């Protein structure tokens, strides 16, 4: 693999994905850091229902 080849990560699953599992999959000793967003969607915004991002 060269530096320009894309890395494909895909998993179809019926179990929750752990943050530790994600960091292990994307971590790289050559990278300066890894950022991961973890959050939830509230059920409202500005008086309107919210169902998803």
C-alpha positions in Angstrom: 0.0 0.0 0.0 1.2 3.5 -0.8 0.5 6.8 1.0 -2.2 7.6 -1.5 -4.2 4.3 -1.3 -7.4 4.8 0.7 -8.1 2.8 3.8 -11.6 1.3 3.8 -13.2 0.6 7.1 -16.7 -0.9 7.1 -18.5 -3.2 9.5 -22.2 -4.2 9.4 -23.1 -5.2 13.0 -25.9 -5.6 15.4 -23.9 -4.8 18.5 -22.8 -1.4 19.9 -19.5 0.1 18.7 -17.1 1.0 21.5 -15.0 4.1 21.5 -11.9 2.0 22.3 -12.6 -0.2 19.3 -12.8 2.8 17.0 -9.5 4.3 18.3 -7.8 1.0 17.9 -9.0 0.8 14.3 -8.0 4.3 13.2 -4.9 4.9 15.4 -1.6 5.4 13.7 1.8 5.9 15.4 2.7 8.4 12.6 -0.3 10.6 13.4 -0.1 13.4 15.8 -3.5 12.7 17.3 -7.0 11.2 16.8 -10.2 13.1 17.2 -13.6 11.4 17.6 -17.0 13.0 18.2 -19.3 11.2 20.6 -22.7 12.7 21.2 -26.4 12.3 21.1 -29.2 14.1 19.2 -31.7 16.0 21.4 -35.3 15.5 20.5 -36.0 19.2 19.7 -34.4 22.4 18.3 -36.1 25.7 18.0 -39.5 24.2 18.9 -39.2 21.6 16.2 -38.8 17.8 16.6 -35.4 16.4 15.7 -35.2 12.7 14.6 -31.5 12.5 13.3 -28.4 14.4 12.3 
